[in-house]
Amino acid sequence: MAGDETYLHFAGYRDVSSPLVNRLAQSGLALPALGFGAASIGNLYRPVSDAEAEATVLAALDAGMTYIDTAPYYGFGLSERRVGDVVRGRKDIVLSTKVGRLLRPDPSVGDDRERHGFCSPMPFAPHYDYSHDAIMRSVEDSFQRLGLARIDLLYIHDIGHRTHGAANGQHMDALVAGGGLRALEALREEGVISGFGIGVNELEACAEVMAHAQLDAILLAGRYTLLEQDALDDMLPACLAAGTAVVIGGPYNSGILATGTRQAGPVHYDYGVAPAHVVEKVARIEALCRDHDIPLAAAALQFPLAHPAVASVIPGLGSVARVQQTQALATQAIPGDFWAQLRAEGLVRPDAPLPGLPTPC
Ligand SMILES: NC(=O)c1ccc[n+]([C@@H]2O[C@H](COP(=O)([O-])OP(=O)(O)OC[C@H]3O[C@@H](n4cnc5c(N)ncnc54)[C@H](OP(=O)(O)O)[C@@H]3O)[C@@H](O)[C@H]2O)c1
């Protein structure tokens, strides 16, 4: 039954004998299919109180979301501090954080007015640096902020043209010729971390970095969702071939695939207001969801896990209520007919694997 298969995607862990998780499995890491994106508790777009942040992470852990992704950038240290305080002492957690931005003290910060999308009072400003020494420094800083003696995965954060434009060449140079990758390889070799990869919103950067290093995991945000599947061409097959696990961030494309198009006010896509062609496509998917009486967000959450390269999906959740909703969405039975019709109507690529359905050759 399609519903049962869907539930199985979220009920536990991927088969560790699968080639996709080879590199992670070799280092003893297993990611739960549903993880927790901790940008929200770095006060992404709105302040979250310390008590609410703690309750949210605890609720996520209770719900089995034992993989947590954070970053120095998320609230300029706030998310790392909050995550570390909750998970300290727990052995059953997989934790990823990131490198590529150092936090420098900024005495001009006096309140939690929004900066770079975060409403955080932490008086630091982010500075890009992907060089050997900066990466070593960044990891040390993260250990101190987290208050933890172990980091499982490190992602090189936001390398690529999308973030850096014409300056990307110089950042790639720092990473490759400047020893950033060497630093990460040494940390992995010494057992300081179990693995490393990149955390990006673009496909091109994945190929660029994969050409220079064996990546254990890639956090791909927003680029393999119900709305867009260009990752099927090169990135996902390359990850399967290399044994690189893929973690899907931004499964709702930063909002629209959770809220749908019919709410009052603007709907969000890719950290901004959704353009008309995106709204039009989501409205069609939404109509199909209504026909089958399933929430759009459930389909958005369950879709990426049908791809054999995908190990985990990490939505951004900023409250206990959102965690509880998400648990229900993850276990919502979705009939095979819905997926079949989604494909038949051309709403996803014909070669996109779908839960419980054979993939056409
Ligand atoms: N470069 C990178 O490495 C990178 C980039 C992006 C993301 N990520 C990772 O991926 C995680 C998730 O990404 P994201 O937060 O950008 O995007 P997302 O999960 O696609 O979307 C989050 C948005 O969806 C809304 N939402 C969630 N559940 C909902 C529900 N049940 N009903 C209605 N709305 C719902 C949230 O609204 P509310 O705020 O109202 O709850 C929030 O605005 C991040 O926390 C981070 O760990 C990594």
PDBQT file of the ligand as one rigid body, heavy atoms in Angstrom, charges set to zero:
ROOT
HETATM    1  N1  LIG A 401      23.033  26.914   2.228  1.00  0.00    +0.000 N 
HETATM    2  C1  LIG A 401      22.551  26.037   3.114  1.00  0.00    +0.000 C 
HETATM    3  O1  LIG A 401      23.271  25.208   3.662  1.00  0.00    +0.000 OA
HETATM    4  C2  LIG A 401      21.095  26.075   3.470  1.00  0.00    +0.000 A 
HETATM    5  C3  LIG A 401      20.234  26.962   2.823  1.00  0.00    +0.000 A 
HETATM    6  C4  LIG A 401      18.891  26.956   3.185  1.00  0.00    +0.000 A 
HETATM    7  C5  LIG A 401      18.419  26.078   4.158  1.00  0.00    +0.000 A 
HETATM    8  N2  LIG A 401      19.286  25.244   4.790  1.00  0.00    +0.000 N 
HETATM    9  C6  LIG A 401      18.824  24.311   5.851  1.00  0.00    +0.000 C 
HETATM   10  O2  LIG A 401      17.502  23.880   5.572  1.00  0.00    +0.000 OA
HETATM   11  C7  LIG A 401      16.630  24.233   6.653  1.00  0.00    +0.000 C 
HETATM   12  C8  LIG A 401      15.240  24.537   6.141  1.00  0.00    +0.000 C 
HETATM   13  O3  LIG A 401      15.263  25.544   5.162  1.00  0.00    +0.000 OA
HETATM   14  P1  LIG A 401      14.328  26.844   5.170  1.00  0.00    +0.000 P 
HETATM   15  O4  LIG A 401      13.864  27.131   6.567  1.00  0.00    +0.000 OA
HETATM   16  O5  LIG A 401      15.071  27.886   4.440  1.00  0.00    +0.000 OA
HETATM   17  O6  LIG A 401      13.135  26.467   4.223  1.00  0.00    +0.000 OA
HETATM   18  P2  LIG A 401      11.814  25.571   4.257  1.00  0.00    +0.000 P 
HETATM   19  O7  LIG A 401      11.896  24.468   5.246  1.00  0.00    +0.000 OA
HETATM   20  O8  LIG A 401      11.549  25.253   2.831  1.00  0.00    +0.000 OA
HETATM   21  O9  LIG A 401      10.705  26.612   4.671  1.00  0.00    +0.000 OA
HETATM   22  C9  LIG A 401      10.569  27.154   5.945  1.00  0.00    +0.000 C 
HETATM   23  C10 LIG A 401       9.299  27.993   5.935  1.00  0.00    +0.000 C 
HETATM   24  O10 LIG A 401       8.192  27.109   5.804  1.00  0.00    +0.000 OA
HETATM   25  C11 LIG A 401       7.207  27.446   6.747  1.00  0.00    +0.000 C 
HETATM   26  N3  LIG A 401       6.583  26.218   7.232  1.00  0.00    +0.000 N 
HETATM   27  C12 LIG A 401       7.197  25.127   7.727  1.00  0.00    +0.000 A 
HETATM   28  N4  LIG A 401       6.282  24.194   8.057  1.00  0.00    +0.000 NA
HETATM   29  C13 LIG A 401       5.079  24.727   7.753  1.00  0.00    +0.000 A 
HETATM   30  C14 LIG A 401       3.741  24.239   7.847  1.00  0.00    +0.000 A 
HETATM   31  N5  LIG A 401       3.483  23.033   8.337  1.00  0.00    +0.000 N 
HETATM   32  N6  LIG A 401       2.746  25.046   7.419  1.00  0.00    +0.000 NA
HETATM   33  C15 LIG A 401       2.994  26.276   6.928  1.00  0.00    +0.000 A 
HETATM   34  N7  LIG A 401       4.229  26.792   6.828  1.00  0.00    +0.000 NA
HETATM   35  C16 LIG A 401       5.260  26.022   7.232  1.00  0.00    +0.000 A 
HETATM   36  C17 LIG A 401       7.914  28.152   7.875  1.00  0.00    +0.000 C 
HETATM   37  O11 LIG A 401       7.026  29.095   8.365  1.00  0.00    +0.000 OA
HETATM   38  P3  LIG A 401       7.006  29.576   9.898  1.00  0.00    +0.000 P 
HETATM   39  O12 LIG A 401       8.218  30.411  10.046  1.00  0.00    +0.000 OA
HETATM   40  O13 LIG A 401       5.720  30.314   9.977  1.00  0.00    +0.000 OA
HETATM   41  O14 LIG A 401       7.016  28.342  10.741  1.00  0.00    +0.000 OA
HETATM   42  C18 LIG A 401       9.111  28.783   7.202  1.00  0.00    +0.000 C 
HETATM   43  O15 LIG A 401       8.805  30.103   6.821  1.00  0.00    +0.000 OA
HETATM   44  C19 LIG A 401      17.341  25.398   7.337  1.00  0.00    +0.000 C 
HETATM   45  O16 LIG A 401      16.951  25.551   8.678  1.00  0.00    +0.000 OA
HETATM   46  C20 LIG A 401      18.789  24.986   7.206  1.00  0.00    +0.000 C 
HETATM   47  O17 LIG A 401      19.112  24.051   8.228  1.00  0.00    +0.000 OA
HETATM   48  C21 LIG A 401      20.601  25.222   4.455  1.00  0.00    +0.000 A 
ENDROOT
TORSDOF 0
